[in-house]
Each structure stands twice: as structure tokens, then as C-alpha cells.
Amino acid sequence: ILDGECEVWIAGETHQMTAGETIIFPANVPHALSAITRFKMSLTMIRGSEGT
């Protein structure tokens, strides 16, 4: 999170995040984001080989 605050839901768990924090999770896990305040984030997706 670059600025602001948000909530991240990952596999039924809620995580409140603020500027400077990072979260990592697999692509096949249900997830969602919701703004607590206006926020900016950077998203990096890393693709593995087929089958991973």
C-alpha cells in the first residue's frame, strides 16, 4: 500500500492495511479489496510455469 488504508479479504480472513505494508497470496485464492480511506497501491503479479 503506497498511501491510505484498505481492507483485504483473503480466503475468508480480513486484513486491515496501511501505507508501507505488503501482502502476498496465491492467485487461486478468493480475494477482494475495500477502501477504508482513499488509497494507492502497487500490484505485482508473478506468473509461474504452466501447471504452477
mmCIF entry with sequence, helices, sheets and N, C-alpha, C, O atoms, coordinates in Angstrom:
data_MODEL
# 
_entry.id   MODEL 
# 
_entity.id                         1 
_entity.type                       polymer 
_entity.pdbx_number_of_molecules   1 
# 
_entity_poly.entity_id                      1 
_entity_poly.type                           'polypeptide(L)' 
_entity_poly.nstd_linkage                   no 
_entity_poly.nstd_monomer                   no 
_entity_poly.pdbx_seq_one_letter_code       ILDGECEVWIAGETHQMTAGETIIFPANVPHALSAITRFKMSLTMIRGSEGT 
_entity_poly.pdbx_seq_one_letter_code_can   ILDGECEVWIAGETHQMTAGETIIFPANVPHALSAITRFKMSLTMIRGSEGT 
_entity_poly.pdbx_strand_id                 A 
# 
loop_
_entity_poly_seq.entity_id 
_entity_poly_seq.num 
_entity_poly_seq.mon_id 
_entity_poly_seq.hetero 
1 1  ILE n 
1 2  LEU n 
1 3  ASP n 
1 4  GLY n 
1 5  GLU n 
1 6  CYS n 
1 7  GLU n 
1 8  VAL n 
1 9  TRP n 
1 10 ILE n 
1 11 ALA n 
1 12 GLY n 
1 13 GLU n 
1 14 THR n 
1 15 HIS n 
1 16 GLN n 
1 17 MET n 
1 18 THR n 
1 19 ALA n 
1 20 GLY n 
1 21 GLU n 
1 22 THR n 
1 23 ILE n 
1 24 ILE n 
1 25 PHE n 
1 26 PRO n 
1 27 ALA n 
1 28 ASN n 
1 29 VAL n 
1 30 PRO n 
1 31 HIS n 
1 32 ALA n 
1 33 LEU n 
1 34 SER n 
1 35 ALA n 
1 36 ILE n 
1 37 THR n 
1 38 ARG n 
1 39 PHE n 
1 40 LYS n 
1 41 MET n 
1 42 SER n 
1 43 LEU n 
1 44 THR n 
1 45 MET n 
1 46 ILE n 
1 47 ARG n 
1 48 GLY n 
1 49 SER n 
1 50 GLU n 
1 51 GLY n 
1 52 THR n 
# 
_struct_asym.id          A 
_struct_asym.entity_id   1 
# 
_struct_sheet.id               AA1 
_struct_sheet.type             ? 
_struct_sheet.number_strands   3 
_struct_sheet.details          ? 
# 
loop_
_struct_sheet_order.sheet_id 
_struct_sheet_order.range_id_1 
_struct_sheet_order.range_id_2 
_struct_sheet_order.offset 
_struct_sheet_order.sense 
AA1 1 2 ? anti-parallel 
AA1 2 3 ? anti-parallel 
# 
loop_
_struct_sheet_range.sheet_id 
_struct_sheet_range.id 
_struct_sheet_range.beg_label_comp_id 
_struct_sheet_range.beg_label_asym_id 
_struct_sheet_range.beg_label_seq_id 
_struct_sheet_range.pdbx_beg_PDB_ins_code 
_struct_sheet_range.end_label_comp_id 
_struct_sheet_range.end_label_asym_id 
_struct_sheet_range.end_label_seq_id 
_struct_sheet_range.pdbx_end_PDB_ins_code 
_struct_sheet_range.beg_auth_comp_id 
_struct_sheet_range.beg_auth_asym_id 
_struct_sheet_range.beg_auth_seq_id 
_struct_sheet_range.end_auth_comp_id 
_struct_sheet_range.end_auth_asym_id 
_struct_sheet_range.end_auth_seq_id 
AA1 1 GLU A 13 ? THR A 18 ? GLU A 13 THR A 18 
AA1 2 GLU A 5  ? ILE A 10 ? GLU A 5  ILE A 10 
AA1 3 HIS A 31 ? ALA A 35 ? HIS A 31 ALA A 35 
# 
loop_
_atom_site.group_PDB 
_atom_site.id 
_atom_site.type_symbol 
_atom_site.label_atom_id 
_atom_site.label_alt_id 
_atom_site.label_comp_id 
_atom_site.label_asym_id 
_atom_site.label_entity_id 
_atom_site.label_seq_id 
_atom_site.pdbx_PDB_ins_code 
_atom_site.Cartn_x 
_atom_site.Cartn_y 
_atom_site.Cartn_z 
_atom_site.occupancy 
_atom_site.B_iso_or_equiv 
_atom_site.pdbx_formal_charge 
_atom_site.auth_seq_id 
_atom_site.auth_comp_id 
_atom_site.auth_asym_id 
_atom_site.auth_atom_id 
_atom_site.pdbx_PDB_model_num 
ATOM 1   N N  . ILE A 1 1  ? 0.865   -1.161  0.000   1.00 0.00 ? 1  ILE A N  1 
ATOM 2   C CA . ILE A 1 1  ? 0.000   0.000   0.000   1.00 0.00 ? 1  ILE A CA 1 
ATOM 3   C C  . ILE A 1 1  ? 0.911   1.223   0.000   1.00 0.00 ? 1  ILE A C  1 
ATOM 4   O O  . ILE A 1 1  ? 1.789   1.356   0.853   1.00 0.00 ? 1  ILE A O  1 
ATOM 5   N N  . LEU A 1 2  ? 0.697   2.098   -0.950  1.00 0.00 ? 2  LEU A N  1 
ATOM 6   C CA . LEU A 1 2  ? 1.536   3.287   -1.069  1.00 0.00 ? 2  LEU A CA 1 
ATOM 7   C C  . LEU A 1 2  ? 1.029   4.442   -0.215  1.00 0.00 ? 2  LEU A C  1 
ATOM 8   O O  . LEU A 1 2  ? 1.819   5.220   0.320   1.00 0.00 ? 2  LEU A O  1 
ATOM 9   N N  . ASP A 1 3  ? -0.298  4.551   -0.090  1.00 0.00 ? 3  ASP A N  1 
ATOM 10  C CA . ASP A 1 3  ? -0.890  5.660   0.659   1.00 0.00 ? 3  ASP A CA 1 
ATOM 11  C C  . ASP A 1 3  ? -2.304  5.266   1.069   1.00 0.00 ? 3  ASP A C  1 
ATOM 12  O O  . ASP A 1 3  ? -2.987  4.573   0.316   1.00 0.00 ? 3  ASP A O  1 
ATOM 13  N N  . GLY A 1 4  ? -2.753  5.690   2.236   1.00 0.00 ? 4  GLY A N  1 
ATOM 14  C CA . GLY A 1 4  ? -4.117  5.442   2.681   1.00 0.00 ? 4  GLY A CA 1 
ATOM 15  C C  . GLY A 1 4  ? -4.280  4.117   3.401   1.00 0.00 ? 4  GLY A C  1 
ATOM 16  O O  . GLY A 1 4  ? -3.308  3.515   3.857   1.00 0.00 ? 4  GLY A O  1 
ATOM 17  N N  . GLU A 1 5  ? -5.553  3.663   3.498   1.00 0.00 ? 5  GLU A N  1 
ATOM 18  C CA . GLU A 1 5  ? -5.878  2.430   4.215   1.00 0.00 ? 5  GLU A CA 1 
ATOM 19  C C  . GLU A 1 5  ? -6.908  1.620   3.435   1.00 0.00 ? 5  GLU A C  1 
ATOM 20  O O  . GLU A 1 5  ? -7.780  2.174   2.765   1.00 0.00 ? 5  GLU A O  1 
ATOM 21  N N  . CYS A 1 6  ? -6.790  0.298   3.534   1.00 0.00 ? 6  CYS A N  1 
ATOM 22  C CA . CYS A 1 6  ? -7.779  -0.574  2.907   1.00 0.00 ? 6  CYS A CA 1 
ATOM 23  C C  . CYS A 1 6  ? -7.931  -1.846  3.718   1.00 0.00 ? 6  CYS A C  1 
ATOM 24  O O  . CYS A 1 6  ? -7.116  -2.148  4.590   1.00 0.00 ? 6  CYS A O  1 
ATOM 25  N N  . GLU A 1 7  ? -8.992  -2.589  3.416   1.00 0.00 ? 7  GLU A N  1 
ATOM 26  C CA . GLU A 1 7  ? -9.174  -3.925  3.958   1.00 0.00 ? 7  GLU A CA 1 
ATOM 27  C C  . GLU A 1 7  ? -9.010  -4.907  2.814   1.00 0.00 ? 7  GLU A C  1 
ATOM 28  O O  . GLU A 1 7  ? -9.498  -4.678  1.708   1.00 0.00 ? 7  GLU A O  1 
ATOM 29  N N  . VAL A 1 8  ? -8.323  -5.994  3.089   1.00 0.00 ? 8  VAL A N  1 
ATOM 30  C CA . VAL A 1 8  ? -8.124  -7.050  2.106   1.00 0.00 ? 8  VAL A CA 1 
ATOM 31  C C  . VAL A 1 8  ? -8.718  -8.330  2.682   1.00 0.00 ? 8  VAL A C  1 
ATOM 32  O O  . VAL A 1 8  ? -8.375  -8.737  3.792   1.00 0.00 ? 8  VAL A O  1 
ATOM 33  N N  . TRP A 1 9  ? -9.615  -8.964  1.916   1.00 0.00 ? 9  TRP A N  1 
ATOM 34  C CA . TRP A 1 9  ? -10.188 -10.247 2.308   1.00 0.00 ? 9  TRP A CA 1 
ATOM 35  C C  . TRP A 1 9  ? -9.492  -11.324 1.504   1.00 0.00 ? 9  TRP A C  1 
ATOM 36  O O  . TRP A 1 9  ? -9.481  -11.280 0.274   1.00 0.00 ? 9  TRP A O  1 
ATOM 37  N N  . ILE A 1 10 ? -8.910  -12.291 2.196   1.00 0.00 ? 10 ILE A N  1 
ATOM 38  C CA . ILE A 1 10 ? -8.232  -13.403 1.536   1.00 0.00 ? 10 ILE A CA 1 
ATOM 39  C C  . ILE A 1 10 ? -8.711  -14.695 2.187   1.00 0.00 ? 10 ILE A C  1 
ATOM 40  O O  . ILE A 1 10 ? -8.497  -14.922 3.378   1.00 0.00 ? 10 ILE A O  1 
ATOM 41  N N  . ALA A 1 11 ? -9.357  -15.529 1.397   1.00 0.00 ? 11 ALA A N  1 
ATOM 42  C CA . ALA A 1 11 ? -9.832  -16.844 1.864   1.00 0.00 ? 11 ALA A CA 1 
ATOM 43  C C  . ALA A 1 11 ? -10.607 -16.738 3.174   1.00 0.00 ? 11 ALA A C  1 
ATOM 44  O O  . ALA A 1 11 ? -10.413 -17.553 4.076   1.00 0.00 ? 11 ALA A O  1 
ATOM 45  N N  . GLY A 1 12 ? -11.484 -15.739 3.283   1.00 0.00 ? 12 GLY A N  1 
ATOM 46  C CA . GLY A 1 12 ? -12.333 -15.594 4.457   1.00 0.00 ? 12 GLY A CA 1 
ATOM 47  C C  . GLY A 1 12 ? -11.730 -14.820 5.613   1.00 0.00 ? 12 GLY A C  1 
ATOM 48  O O  . GLY A 1 12 ? -12.416 -14.587 6.608   1.00 0.00 ? 12 GLY A O  1 
ATOM 49  N N  . GLU A 1 13 ? -10.470 -14.412 5.517   1.00 0.00 ? 13 GLU A N  1 
ATOM 50  C CA . GLU A 1 13 ? -9.826  -13.628 6.571   1.00 0.00 ? 13 GLU A CA 1 
ATOM 51  C C  . GLU A 1 13 ? -9.708  -12.176 6.134   1.00 0.00 ? 13 GLU A C  1 
ATOM 52  O O  . GLU A 1 13 ? -9.430  -11.897 4.968   1.00 0.00 ? 13 GLU A O  1 
ATOM 53  N N  . THR A 1 14 ? -9.921  -11.241 7.076   1.00 0.00 ? 14 THR A N  1 
ATOM 54  C CA . THR A 1 14 ? -9.830  -9.811  6.790   1.00 0.00 ? 14 THR A CA 1 
ATOM 55  C C  . THR A 1 14 ? -8.527  -9.263  7.351   1.00 0.00 ? 14 THR A C  1 
ATOM 56  O O  . THR A 1 14 ? -8.150  -9.561  8.485   1.00 0.00 ? 14 THR A O  1 
ATOM 57  N N  . HIS A 1 15 ? -7.844  -8.458  6.541   1.00 0.00 ? 15 HIS A N  1 
ATOM 58  C CA . HIS A 1 15 ? -6.588  -7.828  6.947   1.00 0.00 ? 15 HIS A CA 1 
ATOM 59  C C  . HIS A 1 15 ? -6.706  -6.330  6.688   1.00 0.00 ? 15 HIS A C  1 
ATOM 60  O O  . HIS A 1 15 ? -6.962  -5.920  5.556   1.00 0.00 ? 15 HIS A O  1 
ATOM 61  N N  . GLN A 1 16 ? -6.525  -5.511  7.718   1.00 0.00 ? 16 GLN A N  1 
ATOM 62  C CA . GLN A 1 16 ? -6.514  -4.063  7.534   1.00 0.00 ? 16 GLN A CA 1 
ATOM 63  C C  . GLN A 1 16 ? -5.085  -3.659  7.219   1.00 0.00 ? 16 GLN A C  1 
ATOM 64  O O  . GLN A 1 16 ? -4.151  -4.043  7.923   1.00 0.00 ? 16 GLN A O  1 
ATOM 65  N N  . MET A 1 17 ? -4.921  -2.878  6.148   1.00 0.00 ? 17 MET A N  1 
ATOM 66  C CA . MET A 1 17 ? -3.582  -2.500  5.700   1.00 0.00 ? 17 MET A CA 1 
ATOM 67  C C  . MET A 1 17 ? -3.449  -0.994  5.599   1.00 0.00 ? 17 MET A C  1 
ATOM 68  O O  . MET A 1 17 ? -4.407  -0.290  5.276   1.00 0.00 ? 17 MET A O  1 
ATOM 69  N N  . THR A 1 18 ? -2.241  -0.505  5.880   1.00 0.00 ? 18 THR A N  1 
ATOM 70  C CA . THR A 1 18 ? -1.941  0.918   5.783   1.00 0.00 ? 18 THR A CA 1 
ATOM 71  C C  . THR A 1 18 ? -0.672  1.106   4.959   1.00 0.00 ? 18 THR A C  1 
ATOM 72  O O  . THR A 1 18 ? 0.002   0.140   4.602   1.00 0.00 ? 18 THR A O  1 
ATOM 73  N N  . ALA A 1 19 ? -0.362  2.354   4.665   1.00 0.00 ? 19 ALA A N  1 
ATOM 74  C CA . ALA A 1 19 ? 0.802   2.685   3.837   1.00 0.00 ? 19 ALA A CA 1 
ATOM 75  C C  . ALA A 1 19 ? 2.059   1.988   4.359   1.00 0.00 ? 19 ALA A C  1 
ATOM 76  O O  . ALA A 1 19 ? 2.322   1.968   5.561   1.00 0.00 ? 19 ALA A O  1 
ATOM 77  N N  . GLY A 1 20 ? 2.827   1.419   3.432   1.00 0.00 ? 20 GLY A N  1 
ATOM 78  C CA . GLY A 1 20 ? 4.076   0.761   3.765   1.00 0.00 ? 20 GLY A CA 1 
ATOM 79  C C  . GLY A 1 20 ? 3.953   -0.745  3.952   1.00 0.00 ? 20 GLY A C  1 
ATOM 80  O O  . GLY A 1 20 ? 4.968   -1.434  4.050   1.00 0.00 ? 20 GLY A O  1 
ATOM 81  N N  . GLU A 1 21 ? 2.737   -1.267  4.002   1.00 0.00 ? 21 GLU A N  1 
ATOM 82  C CA . GLU A 1 21 ? 2.554   -2.701  4.211   1.00 0.00 ? 21 GLU A CA 1 
ATOM 83  C C  . GLU A 1 21 ? 2.419   -3.440  2.882   1.00 0.00 ? 21 GLU A C  1 
ATOM 84  O O  . GLU A 1 21 ? 2.006   -2.872  1.870   1.00 0.00 ? 21 GLU A O  1 
ATOM 85  N N  . THR A 1 22 ? 2.781   -4.723  2.916   1.00 0.00 ? 22 THR A N  1 
ATOM 86  C CA . THR A 1 22 ? 2.747   -5.589  1.737   1.00 0.00 ? 22 THR A CA 1 
ATOM 87  C C  . THR A 1 22 ? 2.038   -6.887  2.100   1.00 0.00 ? 22 THR A C  1 
ATOM 88  O O  . THR A 1 22 ? 2.123   -7.359  3.234   1.00 0.00 ? 22 THR A O  1 
ATOM 89  N N  . ILE A 1 23 ? 1.342   -7.453  1.129   1.00 0.00 ? 23 ILE A N  1 
ATOM 90  C CA . ILE A 1 23 ? 0.698   -8.748  1.347   1.00 0.00 ? 23 ILE A CA 1 
ATOM 91  C C  . ILE A 1 23 ? 0.935   -9.616  0.115   1.00 0.00 ? 23 ILE A C  1 
ATOM 92  O O  . ILE A 1 23 ? 0.924   -9.129  -1.015  1.00 0.00 ? 23 ILE A O  1 
ATOM 93  N N  . ILE A 1 24 ? 1.149   -10.908 0.353   1.00 0.00 ? 24 ILE A N  1 
ATOM 94  C CA . ILE A 1 24 ? 1.411   -11.860 -0.732  1.00 0.00 ? 24 ILE A CA 1 
ATOM 95  C C  . ILE A 1 24 ? 0.456   -13.036 -0.561  1.00 0.00 ? 24 ILE A C  1 
ATOM 96  O O  . ILE A 1 24 ? 0.299   -13.563 0.540   1.00 0.00 ? 24 ILE A O  1 
ATOM 97  N N  . PHE A 1 25 ? -0.185  -13.446 -1.667  1.00 0.00 ? 25 PHE A N  1 
ATOM 98  C CA . PHE A 1 25 ? -1.073  -14.605 -1.611  1.00 0.00 ? 25 PHE A CA 1 
ATOM 99  C C  . PHE A 1 25 ? -1.165  -15.232 -2.992  1.00 0.00 ? 25 PHE A C  1 
ATOM 100 O O  . PHE A 1 25 ? -0.932  -14.554 -3.992  1.00 0.00 ? 25 PHE A O  1 
ATOM 101 N N  . PRO A 1 26 ? -1.505  -16.530 -3.066  1.00 0.00 ? 26 PRO A N  1 
ATOM 102 C CA . PRO A 1 26 ? -1.592  -17.220 -4.348  1.00 0.00 ? 26 PRO A CA 1 
ATOM 103 C C  . PRO A 1 26 ? -2.758  -16.714 -5.196  1.00 0.00 ? 26 PRO A C  1 
ATOM 104 O O  . PRO A 1 26 ? -3.755  -16.230 -4.660  1.00 0.00 ? 26 PRO A O  1 
ATOM 105 N N  . ALA A 1 27 ? -2.633  -16.823 -6.488  1.00 0.00 ? 27 ALA A N  1 
ATOM 106 C CA . ALA A 1 27 ? -3.652  -16.334 -7.423  1.00 0.00 ? 27 ALA A CA 1 
ATOM 107 C C  . ALA A 1 27 ? -4.962  -17.099 -7.319  1.00 0.00 ? 27 ALA A C  1 
ATOM 108 O O  . ALA A 1 27 ? -6.017  -16.530 -7.597  1.00 0.00 ? 27 ALA A O  1 
ATOM 109 N N  . ASN A 1 28 ? -4.933  -18.348 -6.936  1.00 0.00 ? 28 ASN A N  1 
ATOM 110 C CA . ASN A 1 28 ? -6.150  -19.161 -6.937  1.00 0.00 ? 28 ASN A CA 1 
ATOM 111 C C  . ASN A 1 28 ? -6.960  -19.046 -5.639  1.00 0.00 ? 28 ASN A C  1 
ATOM 112 O O  . ASN A 1 28 ? -7.903  -19.812 -5.441  1.00 0.00 ? 28 ASN A O  1 
ATOM 113 N N  . VAL A 1 29 ? -6.615  -18.116 -4.761  1.00 0.00 ? 29 VAL A N  1 
ATOM 114 C CA . VAL A 1 29 ? -7.332  -17.911 -3.502  1.00 0.00 ? 29 VAL A CA 1 
ATOM 115 C C  . VAL A 1 29 ? -8.324  -16.764 -3.680  1.00 0.00 ? 29 VAL A C  1 
ATOM 116 O O  . VAL A 1 29 ? -7.940  -15.698 -4.161  1.00 0.00 ? 29 VAL A O  1 
ATOM 117 N N  . PRO A 1 30 ? -9.599  -16.957 -3.302  1.00 0.00 ? 30 PRO A N  1 
ATOM 118 C CA . PRO A 1 30 ? -10.576 -15.861 -3.406  1.00 0.00 ? 30 PRO A CA 1 
ATOM 119 C C  . PRO A 1 30 ? -10.111 -14.654 -2.590  1.00 0.00 ? 30 PRO A C  1 
ATOM 120 O O  . PRO A 1 30 ? -9.658  -14.796 -1.455  1.00 0.00 ? 30 PRO A O  1 
ATOM 121 N N  . HIS A 1 31 ? -10.230 -13.461 -3.190  1.00 0.00 ? 31 HIS A N  1 
ATOM 122 C CA . HIS A 1 31 ? -9.772  -12.251 -2.508  1.00 0.00 ? 31 HIS A CA 1 
ATOM 123 C C  . HIS A 1 31 ? -10.551 -11.034 -2.993  1.00 0.00 ? 31 HIS A C  1 
ATOM 124 O O  . HIS A 1 31 ? -11.159 -11.060 -4.063  1.00 0.00 ? 31 HIS A O  1 
ATOM 125 N N  . ALA A 1 32 ? -10.526 -9.969  -2.194  1.00 0.00 ? 32 ALA A N  1 
ATOM 126 C CA . ALA A 1 32 ? -11.189 -8.710  -2.541  1.00 0.00 ? 32 ALA A CA 1 
ATOM 127 C C  . ALA A 1 32 ? -10.547 -7.589  -1.737  1.00 0.00 ? 32 ALA A C  1 
ATOM 128 O O  . ALA A 1 32 ? -9.925  -7.825  -0.701  1.00 0.00 ? 32 ALA A O  1 
ATOM 129 N N  . LEU A 1 33 ? -10.709 -6.355  -2.234  1.00 0.00 ? 33 LEU A N  1 
ATOM 130 C CA . LEU A 1 33 ? -10.209 -5.169  -1.537  1.00 0.00 ? 33 LEU A CA 1 
ATOM 131 C C  . LEU A 1 33 ? -11.331 -4.170  -1.348  1.00 0.00 ? 33 LEU A C  1 
ATOM 132 O O  . LEU A 1 33 ? -12.249 -4.090  -2.164  1.00 0.00 ? 33 LEU A O  1 
ATOM 133 N N  . SER A 1 34 ? -11.251 -3.407  -0.265  1.00 0.00 ? 34 SER A N  1 
ATOM 134 C CA . SER A 1 34 ? -12.219 -2.354  0.005   1.00 0.00 ? 34 SER A CA 1 
ATOM 135 C C  . SER A 1 34 ? -11.490 -1.180  0.647   1.00 0.00 ? 34 SER A C  1 
ATOM 136 O O  . SER A 1 34 ? -10.691 -1.372  1.564   1.00 0.00 ? 34 SER A O  1 
ATOM 137 N N  . ALA A 1 35 ? -11.761 0.031   0.172   1.00 0.00 ? 35 ALA A N  1 
ATOM 138 C CA . ALA A 1 35 ? -11.102 1.221   0.712   1.00 0.00 ? 35 ALA A CA 1 
ATOM 139 C C  . ALA A 1 35 ? -11.679 1.593   2.069   1.00 0.00 ? 35 ALA A C  1 
ATOM 140 O O  . ALA A 1 35 ? -12.898 1.644   2.239   1.00 0.00 ? 35 ALA A O  1 
ATOM 141 N N  . ILE A 1 36 ? -10.809 1.852   3.031   1.00 0.00 ? 36 ILE A N  1 
ATOM 142 C CA . ILE A 1 36 ? -11.205 2.454   4.303   1.00 0.00 ? 36 ILE A CA 1 
ATOM 143 C C  . ILE A 1 36 ? -11.112 3.967   4.133   1.00 0.00 ? 36 ILE A C  1 
ATOM 144 O O  . ILE A 1 36 ? -12.019 4.708   4.512   1.00 0.00 ? 36 ILE A O  1 
ATOM 145 N N  . THR A 1 37 ? -9.985  4.411   3.548   1.00 0.00 ? 37 THR A N  1 
ATOM 146 C CA . THR A 1 37 ? -9.804  5.794   3.104   1.00 0.00 ? 37 THR A CA 1 
ATOM 147 C C  . THR A 1 37 ? -9.326  5.699   1.659   1.00 0.00 ? 37 THR A C  1 
ATOM 148 O O  . THR A 1 37 ? -9.032  4.606   1.176   1.00 0.00 ? 37 THR A O  1 
ATOM 149 N N  . ARG A 1 38 ? -9.247  6.826   0.972   1.00 0.00 ? 38 ARG A N  1 
ATOM 150 C CA . ARG A 1 38 ? -8.657  6.790   -0.377  1.00 0.00 ? 38 ARG A CA 1 
ATOM 151 C C  . ARG A 1 38 ? -7.272  6.184   -0.250  1.00 0.00 ? 38 ARG A C  1 
ATOM 152 O O  . ARG A 1 38 ? -6.503  6.544   0.640   1.00 0.00 ? 38 ARG A O  1 
ATOM 153 N N  . PHE A 1 39 ? -6.958  5.252   -1.159  1.00 0.00 ? 39 PHE A N  1 
ATOM 154 C CA . PHE A 1 39 ? -5.647  4.626   -1.065  1.00 0.00 ? 39 PHE A CA 1 
ATOM 155 C C  . PHE A 1 39 ? -5.056  4.399   -2.446  1.00 0.00 ? 39 PHE A C  1 
ATOM 156 O O  . PHE A 1 39 ? -5.763  4.326   -3.451  1.00 0.00 ? 39 PHE A O  1 
ATOM 157 N N  . LYS A 1 40 ? -3.729  4.290   -2.457  1.00 0.00 ? 40 LYS A N  1 
ATOM 158 C CA . LYS A 1 40 ? -2.986  3.947   -3.667  1.00 0.00 ? 40 LYS A CA 1 
ATOM 159 C C  . LYS A 1 40 ? -2.235  2.663   -3.369  1.00 0.00 ? 40 LYS A C  1 
ATOM 160 O O  . LYS A 1 40 ? -1.728  2.458   -2.267  1.00 0.00 ? 40 LYS A O  1 
ATOM 161 N N  . MET A 1 41 ? -2.175  1.799   -4.383  1.00 0.00 ? 41 MET A N  1 
ATOM 162 C CA . MET A 1 41 ? -1.455  0.544   -4.214  1.00 0.00 ? 41 MET A CA 1 
ATOM 163 C C  . MET A 1 41 ? -0.701  0.204   -5.486  1.00 0.00 ? 41 MET A C  1 
ATOM 164 O O  . MET A 1 41 ? -1.012  0.710   -6.564  1.00 0.00 ? 41 MET A O  1 
ATOM 165 N N  . SER A 1 42 ? 0.271   -0.640  -5.348  1.00 0.00 ? 42 SER A N  1 
ATOM 166 C CA . SER A 1 42 ? 1.006   -1.172  -6.481  1.00 0.00 ? 42 SER A CA 1 
ATOM 167 C C  . SER A 1 42 ? 0.745   -2.674  -6.508  1.00 0.00 ? 42 SER A C  1 
ATOM 168 O O  . SER A 1 42 ? 0.849   -3.346  -5.482  1.00 0.00 ? 42 SER A O  1 
ATOM 169 N N  . LEU A 1 43 ? 0.406   -3.199  -7.683  1.00 0.00 ? 43 LEU A N  1 
ATOM 170 C CA . LEU A 1 43 ? 0.110   -4.623  -7.831  1.00 0.00 ? 43 LEU A CA 1 
ATOM 171 C C  . LEU A 1 43 ? 1.172   -5.258  -8.719  1.00 0.00 ? 43 LEU A C  1 
ATOM 172 O O  . LEU A 1 43 ? 1.411   -4.800  -9.837  1.00 0.00 ? 43 LEU A O  1 
ATOM 173 N N  . THR A 1 44 ? 1.806   -6.310  -8.220  1.00 0.00 ? 44 THR A N  1 
ATOM 174 C CA . THR A 1 44 ? 2.780   -7.067  -8.999  1.00 0.00 ? 44 THR A CA 1 
ATOM 175 C C  . THR A 1 44 ? 2.303   -8.508  -9.077  1.00 0.00 ? 44 THR A C  1 
ATOM 176 O O  . THR A 1 44 ? 2.073   -9.152  -8.053  1.00 0.00 ? 44 THR A O  1 
ATOM 177 N N  . MET A 1 45 ? 2.156   -9.006  -10.294 1.00 0.00 ? 45 MET A N  1 
ATOM 178 C CA . MET A 1 45 ? 1.730   -10.396 -10.497 1.00 0.00 ? 45 MET A CA 1 
ATOM 179 C C  . MET A 1 45 ? 2.899   -11.169 -11.099 1.00 0.00 ? 45 MET A C  1 
ATOM 180 O O  . MET A 1 45 ? 3.465   -10.762 -12.113 1.00 0.00 ? 45 MET A O  1 
ATOM 181 N N  . ILE A 1 46 ? 3.253   -12.275 -10.474 1.00 0.00 ? 46 ILE A N  1 
ATOM 182 C CA . ILE A 1 46 ? 4.360   -13.103 -10.947 1.00 0.00 ? 46 ILE A CA 1 
ATOM 183 C C  . ILE A 1 46 ? 3.780   -14.419 -11.432 1.00 0.00 ? 46 ILE A C  1 
ATOM 184 O O  . ILE A 1 46 ? 3.170   -15.162 -10.663 1.00 0.00 ? 46 ILE A O  1 
ATOM 185 N N  . ARG A 1 47 ? 3.972   -14.700 -12.702 1.00 0.00 ? 47 ARG A N  1 
ATOM 186 C CA . ARG A 1 47 ? 3.436   -15.938 -13.281 1.00 0.00 ? 47 ARG A CA 1 
ATOM 187 C C  . ARG A 1 47 ? 4.507   -17.017 -13.237 1.00 0.00 ? 47 ARG A C  1 
ATOM 188 O O  . ARG A 1 47 ? 5.668   -16.780 -13.570 1.00 0.00 ? 47 ARG A O  1 
ATOM 189 N N  . GLY A 1 48 ? 4.092   -18.206 -12.820 1.00 0.00 ? 48 GLY A N  1 
ATOM 190 C CA . GLY A 1 48 ? 4.996   -19.346 -12.813 1.00 0.00 ? 48 GLY A CA 1 
ATOM 191 C C  . GLY A 1 48 ? 4.892   -20.100 -14.127 1.00 0.00 ? 48 GLY A C  1 
ATOM 192 O O  . GLY A 1 48 ? 4.209   -19.666 -15.054 1.00 0.00 ? 48 GLY A O  1 
ATOM 193 N N  . SER A 1 49 ? 5.562   -21.210 -14.196 1.00 0.00 ? 49 SER A N  1 
ATOM 194 C CA . SER A 1 49 ? 5.461   -22.086 -15.360 1.00 0.00 ? 49 SER A CA 1 
ATOM 195 C C  . SER A 1 49 ? 4.067   -22.682 -15.411 1.00 0.00 ? 49 SER A C  1 
ATOM 196 O O  . SER A 1 49 ? 3.357   -22.683 -14.406 1.00 0.00 ? 49 SER A O  1 
ATOM 197 N N  . GLU A 1 50 ? 3.667   -23.188 -16.567 1.00 0.00 ? 50 GLU A N  1 
ATOM 198 C CA . GLU A 1 50 ? 2.356   -23.836 -16.674 1.00 0.00 ? 50 GLU A CA 1 
ATOM 199 C C  . GLU A 1 50 ? 2.262   -24.948 -15.646 1.00 0.00 ? 50 GLU A C  1 
ATOM 200 O O  . GLU A 1 50 ? 3.207   -25.707 -15.431 1.00 0.00 ? 50 GLU A O  1 
ATOM 201 N N  . GLY A 1 51 ? 1.099   -25.025 -15.016 1.00 0.00 ? 51 GLY A N  1 
ATOM 202 C CA . GLY A 1 51 ? 0.890   -26.054 -14.015 1.00 0.00 ? 51 GLY A CA 1 
ATOM 203 C C  . GLY A 1 51 ? 1.295   -25.655 -12.609 1.00 0.00 ? 51 GLY A C  1 
ATOM 204 O O  . GLY A 1 51 ? 1.152   -26.445 -11.676 1.00 0.00 ? 51 GLY A O  1 
ATOM 205 N N  . THR A 1 52 ? 1.808   -24.423 -12.442 1.00 0.00 ? 52 THR A N  1 
ATOM 206 C CA . THR A 1 52 ? 2.175   -23.980 -11.082 1.00 0.00 ? 52 THR A CA 1 
ATOM 207 C C  . THR A 1 52 ? 1.325   -22.831 -10.659 1.00 0.00 ? 52 THR A C  1 
ATOM 208 O O  . THR A 1 52 ? 1.483   -22.321 -9.550  1.00 0.00 ? 52 THR A O  1 
# 
